Amino acid sequence: MTPEAIRPWLTAKQVATRYEVGIATIWRWARDREDFPKPKKLGDNCTRWRLADLEQWEDKREAA
């Protein structure tokens, strides 16, 4: 099983690492870009991105 299969939810730091940008950039994309996946609140202090949503966004960008 791949690490992605075990952890289908990513932190802002993990998303930033995936795209080689800063964490602030990820939050800015989530706030300002309509095409970038929005994070989900999983608890009071727990906000994550679904890996499947990010992969779908990547696929759309590659097709464009």
Buried (B, 14 or more C-beta within 10 A) or exposed (E): EEEEEEEEBBBBEBBBEBEEEEBEBBBEBBEEEEEBBEBEEEEEEEBBBBBEBBEEBEEEEEEE
